[in-house]
């Protein structure tokens, strides 16, 4: 359990900072009593985004993306030092009476106690346990991508990449009436999760061709090449991966042009154009939390690390060879 000490009306909290390539540390953070319009949150769990935070910890966020990739409540600046993260779930301990004692989700970095504007908080539904609620940002990404894709009932859909985002996309797509959804990954152990979430599973060599929609989430060029081979005539490939500052070689010399394939980028920073006139960020976030009411999604949160151990464990957690899917930091309930 993280220890906090009080200094008058000020608390000294702890926050995780990425300070150099492959290095993180816990730093003291002074936290005052919240003023009007603010609430104080004591963290229960925070989710680690393995794809994005791996690039942040490695210092591989390209300078051109430093402003666009800022997390909403980020402190510090790219490349280092930086306090980063956006999957926070905690309990409101001070602030408006209507929020006190509520479990809330917030796009906040990893920190045991923090103040935040009340309009940045979304109350977690009673049917969603705090640990599962750490998937909210990833579910929001998956929902936005499904909107971007235009996928509909009875479509043949492939999702290349069995990480957390790919699994959530497959889960949502499998709920479309009559849709045939296949999760594609080189790791055959992902088959169990795919089936639990309502999708089929295949390795790249056995994946179905002539798909109507293909989502790519693996963040490696070979995965995008696979996605292209699975797409049918004039089909849509939705690229959800972010590669950071590294070059990406993709083979477009085959049937990509002759089959008139569409390669579409999907990114959660903006609401999908087809929904933007009616949906704002708050409505989308509430929808993502509602979609987390399915208990089957607990199977995705398989790795829990004590917050105090984060500096020593973060490199291991973010290693591409790690088999964890949606790791969380646990804060000991206070």
FIKOL-89552 format. One line per 8 residues: number of its first residue (from 1); their letters; for each residue x negated, y, z negated of C-alpha. Coordinates in nm, 3 decimals, always signed. Last residue first. Example, Ala and Ser with C-alpha at 12.3 -4.5 7.8 and 13.67 -1.06 7.14 Angstrom:
BEGIN
2> sa> -1.367,-0.106,-0.714 ~ -1.230,-0.450,-0.780
***
This chain:
BEGIN
334> xxxxxxxx> +0.623,+0.369,+0.021 ~ +0.764,+0.068,+0.200 ~ +0.425,-0.100,+0.235 ~ +0.309,+0.100,+0.534 ~ +0.318,-0.170,+0.801 ~ +0.143,-0.107,+1.133 ~ +0.311,-0.282,+1.422 ~ +0.193,-0.497,+1.711
326> xxxxxxxx> +0.423,-0.542,+2.012 ~ +0.288,-0.822,+2.230 ~ -0.011,-0.977,+2.056 ~ -0.218,-1.217,+2.263 ~ -0.531,-1.003,+2.244 ~ -0.743,-1.035,+2.557 ~ -0.680,-0.672,+2.656 ~ -0.827,-0.568,+2.317
318> xxxxxxxx> -0.591,-0.316,+2.156 ~ -0.535,-0.514,+1.835 ~ -0.904,-0.606,+1.803 ~ -1.011,-0.244,+1.847 ~ -0.744,-0.134,+1.595 ~ -0.839,-0.377,+1.319 ~ -1.101,-0.189,+1.117 ~ -0.938,+0.153,+1.148
310> xxxxxxxx> -0.590,-0.003,+1.094 ~ -0.662,-0.184,+0.767 ~ -0.492,+0.074,+0.546 ~ -0.186,+0.058,+0.773 ~ -0.142,-0.312,+0.699 ~ -0.119,-0.511,+1.022 ~ +0.189,-0.690,+1.159 ~ +0.183,-0.901,+1.476
302> xxxxxxxx> +0.491,-1.078,+1.615 ~ +0.728,-0.799,+1.709 ~ +0.858,-0.948,+2.034 ~ +1.054,-1.230,+1.868 ~ +1.260,-0.968,+1.685 ~ +1.418,-0.891,+2.023 ~ +1.648,-1.192,+1.990 ~ +1.834,-1.002,+1.717
294> xxxxxxxx> +2.008,-0.781,+1.982 ~ +2.085,-0.442,+1.821 ~ +1.792,-0.294,+2.013 ~ +2.018,-0.174,+2.295 ~ +2.174,+0.075,+2.053 ~ +1.831,+0.220,+1.984 ~ +1.771,+0.269,+2.357 ~ +2.111,+0.437,+2.396
286> xxxxxxxx> +2.029,+0.681,+2.114 ~ +1.702,+0.765,+2.289 ~ +1.879,+0.825,+2.621 ~ +2.135,+1.055,+2.457 ~ +1.861,+1.253,+2.283 ~ +1.648,+1.284,+2.597 ~ +1.933,+1.434,+2.800 ~ +2.179,+1.249,+3.021
278> xxxxxxxx> +2.446,+1.401,+3.246 ~ +2.249,+1.583,+3.520 ~ +1.945,+1.362,+3.462 ~ +2.113,+1.028,+3.532 ~ +2.021,+0.968,+3.898 ~ +1.699,+1.162,+3.855 ~ +1.571,+0.924,+3.582 ~ +1.507,+1.115,+3.260
270> xxxxxxxx> +1.157,+1.258,+3.254 ~ +0.853,+1.155,+3.051 ~ +0.960,+0.789,+3.085 ~ +0.760,+0.723,+3.399 ~ +0.869,+0.527,+3.707 ~ +0.663,+0.542,+4.026 ~ +0.828,+0.403,+4.338 ~ +0.667,+0.195,+4.613
262> xxxxxxxx> +0.921,+0.137,+4.894 ~ +0.857,-0.147,+5.135 ~ +0.909,-0.095,+5.506 ~ +0.834,-0.458,+5.595 ~ +0.586,-0.346,+5.861 ~ +0.422,-0.105,+5.619 ~ +0.354,-0.341,+5.327 ~ +0.307,-0.646,+5.549
254> xxxxxxxx> -0.071,-0.661,+5.511 ~ -0.303,-0.362,+5.487 ~ -0.171,-0.221,+5.161 ~ -0.412,-0.407,+4.936 ~ -0.446,-0.215,+4.609 ~ -0.768,-0.091,+4.450 ~ -0.719,+0.116,+4.137 ~ -0.980,+0.363,+4.016
246> xxxxxxxx> -1.001,+0.422,+3.637 ~ -0.888,+0.752,+3.484 ~ -0.581,+0.607,+3.313 ~ -0.422,+0.311,+3.486 ~ -0.058,+0.366,+3.396 ~ +0.176,+0.084,+3.489 ~ +0.545,+0.128,+3.568 ~ +0.533,+0.084,+3.945
238> xxxxxxxx> +0.883,+0.004,+4.074 ~ +0.867,-0.194,+4.398 ~ +1.177,-0.142,+4.612 ~ +1.280,-0.374,+4.896 ~ +1.281,-0.284,+5.265 ~ +1.231,-0.652,+5.359 ~ +1.172,-0.861,+5.047 ~ +0.926,-0.791,+4.768
230> xxxxxxxx> +0.726,-1.076,+4.615 ~ +0.403,-1.004,+4.804 ~ +0.407,-0.640,+4.689 ~ +0.448,-0.740,+4.325 ~ +0.150,-0.974,+4.352 ~ -0.068,-0.691,+4.484 ~ +0.056,-0.479,+4.193 ~ -0.051,-0.752,+3.953
222> xxxxxxxx> -0.394,-0.776,+4.114 ~ -0.434,-0.402,+4.061 ~ -0.402,-0.434,+3.684 ~ -0.163,-0.236,+3.462 ~ +0.068,-0.541,+3.418 ~ +0.401,-0.355,+3.443 ~ +0.520,-0.400,+3.803 ~ +0.893,-0.413,+3.867
214> xxxxxxxx> +1.019,-0.584,+4.182 ~ +1.366,-0.520,+4.325 ~ +1.546,-0.698,+4.608 ~ +1.319,-1.003,+4.593 ~ +1.222,-1.193,+4.906 ~ +0.980,-1.418,+4.721 ~ +1.032,-1.616,+4.400 ~ +0.726,-1.671,+4.179
206> xxxxxxxx> +0.536,-1.998,+4.198 ~ +0.189,-1.866,+4.279 ~ +0.228,-1.567,+4.047 ~ +0.329,-1.782,+3.746 ~ +0.701,-1.815,+3.693 ~ +0.959,-1.745,+3.422 ~ +1.338,-1.715,+3.420 ~ +1.514,-1.447,+3.220
198> xxxxxxxx> +1.763,-1.442,+2.932 ~ +1.551,-1.300,+2.651 ~ +1.475,-1.638,+2.494 ~ +1.378,-1.768,+2.839 ~ +1.126,-1.490,+2.890 ~ +0.989,-1.540,+2.539 ~ +0.923,-1.909,+2.596 ~ +0.778,-1.848,+2.942
190> xxxxxxxx> +0.518,-1.605,+2.808 ~ +0.302,-1.906,+2.723 ~ +0.237,-1.947,+3.096 ~ -0.003,-1.653,+3.093 ~ -0.056,-1.550,+3.456 ~ +0.272,-1.360,+3.444 ~ +0.596,-1.327,+3.638 ~ +0.928,-1.269,+3.461
182> xxxxxxxx> +1.212,-1.380,+3.685 ~ +1.560,-1.226,+3.703 ~ +1.851,-1.360,+3.911 ~ +2.135,-1.112,+3.871 ~ +2.491,-1.243,+3.855 ~ +2.612,-0.974,+3.618 ~ +2.327,-0.747,+3.503 ~ +2.217,-0.861,+3.155
174> xxxxxxxx> +1.903,-1.021,+3.300 ~ +1.787,-0.673,+3.403 ~ +1.781,-0.559,+3.041 ~ +1.577,-0.856,+2.918 ~ +1.343,-0.845,+3.218 ~ +1.277,-0.476,+3.153 ~ +1.215,-0.553,+2.785 ~ +0.970,-0.831,+2.869
166> xxxxxxxx> +0.784,-0.609,+3.115 ~ +0.757,-0.329,+2.859 ~ +0.624,-0.560,+2.587 ~ +0.376,-0.741,+2.806 ~ +0.477,-1.009,+3.054 ~ +0.360,-0.848,+3.377 ~ +0.533,-0.875,+3.715 ~ +0.909,-0.837,+3.676
158> xxxxxxxx> +1.103,-0.999,+3.960 ~ +1.463,-0.924,+4.055 ~ +1.707,-1.096,+4.290 ~ +2.013,-0.874,+4.276 ~ +2.354,-1.021,+4.184 ~ +2.465,-0.707,+3.996 ~ +2.257,-0.393,+4.043 ~ +1.904,-0.257,+4.051
150> xxxxxxxx> +1.876,+0.112,+4.144 ~ +1.512,+0.106,+4.044 ~ +1.501,+0.440,+3.865 ~ +1.785,+0.339,+3.631 ~ +1.604,+0.017,+3.542 ~ +1.289,+0.222,+3.488 ~ +1.467,+0.454,+3.245 ~ +1.598,+0.159,+3.045
142> xxxxxxxx> +1.253,+0.000,+3.025 ~ +1.089,+0.321,+2.907 ~ +1.361,+0.375,+2.646 ~ +1.309,+0.017,+2.529 ~ +0.939,+0.091,+2.491 ~ +1.011,+0.402,+2.285 ~ +1.258,+0.211,+2.067 ~ +1.044,-0.096,+1.999
134> xxxxxxxx> +0.953,+0.034,+1.651 ~ +1.323,-0.016,+1.570 ~ +1.255,-0.388,+1.532 ~ +1.060,-0.326,+1.210 ~ +1.326,-0.089,+1.076 ~ +1.605,-0.343,+1.121 ~ +1.869,-0.251,+1.385 ~ +2.233,-0.324,+1.290
126> xxxxxxxx> +2.250,-0.021,+1.059 ~ +2.177,+0.205,+1.356 ~ +1.851,+0.405,+1.334 ~ +1.909,+0.778,+1.286 ~ +1.726,+0.985,+1.545 ~ +1.482,+1.251,+1.428 ~ +1.324,+1.522,+1.643 ~ +1.616,+1.760,+1.575
118> xxxxxxxx> +1.525,+1.747,+1.207 ~ +1.191,+1.913,+1.273 ~ +0.913,+1.693,+1.131 ~ +0.721,+1.663,+0.807 ~ +0.491,+1.366,+0.753 ~ +0.410,+1.077,+0.522 ~ +0.222,+0.753,+0.607 ~ +0.079,+0.864,+0.940
110> xxxxxxxx> +0.058,+0.686,+1.278 ~ +0.164,+0.943,+1.537 ~ +0.522,+1.073,+1.572 ~ +0.799,+1.017,+1.827 ~ +1.062,+0.967,+1.556 ~ +1.301,+0.694,+1.448 ~ +1.505,+0.726,+1.131 ~ +1.614,+0.520,+0.831
102> xxxxxxxx> +1.841,+0.737,+0.619 ~ +1.774,+0.804,+0.250 ~ +1.815,+1.177,+0.295 ~ +1.960,+1.265,+0.635 ~ +2.293,+1.426,+0.547 ~ +2.135,+1.598,+0.246 ~ +1.903,+1.793,+0.474 ~ +1.535,+1.765,+0.382
94> xxxxxxxx> +1.341,+1.526,+0.163 ~ +1.280,+1.150,+0.153 ~ +1.384,+1.052,+0.505 ~ +1.288,+0.688,+0.554 ~ +1.059,+0.568,+0.830 ~ +1.016,+0.446,+1.185 ~ +0.743,+0.586,+1.409 ~ +0.676,+0.478,+1.768
86> xxxxxxxx> +0.499,+0.775,+1.930 ~ +0.125,+0.759,+1.869 ~ -0.182,+0.983,+1.871 ~ -0.401,+1.178,+1.631 ~ -0.696,+1.287,+1.843 ~ -1.066,+1.350,+1.803 ~ -1.146,+1.312,+2.085 ~ -1.056,+1.303,+2.459
78> xxxxxxxx> -0.819,+1.469,+2.445 ~ -0.701,+1.721,+2.190 ~ -0.615,+1.720,+1.821 ~ -0.271,+1.661,+1.677 ~ +0.012,+1.485,+1.862 ~ +0.375,+1.541,+1.767 ~ +0.525,+1.499,+2.117 ~ +0.240,+1.283,+2.254
70> xxxxxxxx> +0.020,+1.466,+2.504 ~ -0.006,+1.272,+2.828 ~ +0.098,+1.557,+3.057 ~ -0.153,+1.796,+2.902 ~ -0.459,+1.570,+2.920 ~ -0.358,+1.419,+3.254 ~ -0.605,+1.602,+3.484 ~ -0.878,+1.530,+3.229
62> xxxxxxxx> -0.837,+1.156,+3.283 ~ -0.731,+0.953,+2.979 ~ -1.002,+0.690,+2.954 ~ -1.143,+0.781,+2.612 ~ -1.138,+0.413,+2.508 ~ -0.904,+0.484,+2.217 ~ -0.665,+0.673,+2.448 ~ -0.675,+0.401,+2.713
54> xxxxxxxx> -0.594,+0.131,+2.457 ~ -0.331,+0.363,+2.312 ~ -0.142,+0.366,+2.640 ~ -0.137,-0.008,+2.705 ~ -0.113,-0.140,+2.349 ~ +0.156,+0.102,+2.233 ~ +0.121,+0.052,+1.859 ~ +0.447,+0.056,+1.665
46> xxxxxxxx> +0.483,+0.238,+1.337 ~ +0.646,+0.089,+1.031 ~ +0.789,+0.215,+0.702 ~ +0.677,+0.577,+0.716 ~ +0.789,+0.828,+0.456 ~ +0.965,+1.111,+0.634 ~ +1.001,+1.473,+0.527 ~ +1.265,+1.680,+0.699
38> xxxxxxxx> +1.252,+2.023,+0.860 ~ +1.515,+2.283,+0.951 ~ +1.459,+2.473,+0.629 ~ +1.116,+2.407,+0.480 ~ +0.966,+2.066,+0.402 ~ +0.743,+2.037,+0.093 ~ +0.387,+2.059,+0.216 ~ +0.188,+1.773,+0.372
30> xxxxxxxx> -0.192,+1.790,+0.366 ~ -0.342,+1.523,+0.593 ~ -0.640,+1.315,+0.483 ~ -0.804,+1.115,+0.758 ~ -0.800,+0.742,+0.836 ~ -1.055,+0.641,+1.096 ~ -1.079,+0.516,+1.453 ~ -1.365,+0.411,+1.682
22> xxxxxxxx> -1.366,+0.238,+2.021 ~ -1.461,+0.552,+2.212 ~ -1.476,+0.831,+1.953 ~ -1.247,+0.985,+1.688 ~ -0.909,+0.815,+1.725 ~ -0.724,+0.937,+1.416 ~ -0.492,+0.742,+1.186 ~ -0.318,+0.956,+0.927
14> xxxxxxxx> -0.319,+0.957,+0.547 ~ -0.109,+1.183,+0.328 ~ -0.217,+1.436,+0.069 ~ +0.099,+1.577,-0.078 ~ +0.167,+1.945,-0.145 ~ +0.414,+2.085,-0.394 ~ +0.148,+2.078,-0.665 ~ -0.125,+1.852,-0.529
6> xxxxxx> +0.032,+1.507,-0.513 ~ -0.167,+1.196,-0.440 ~ -0.085,+0.934,-0.184 ~ -0.191,+0.571,-0.207 ~ -0.133,+0.344,+0.092 ~ +0.000,+0.000,+0.000
***
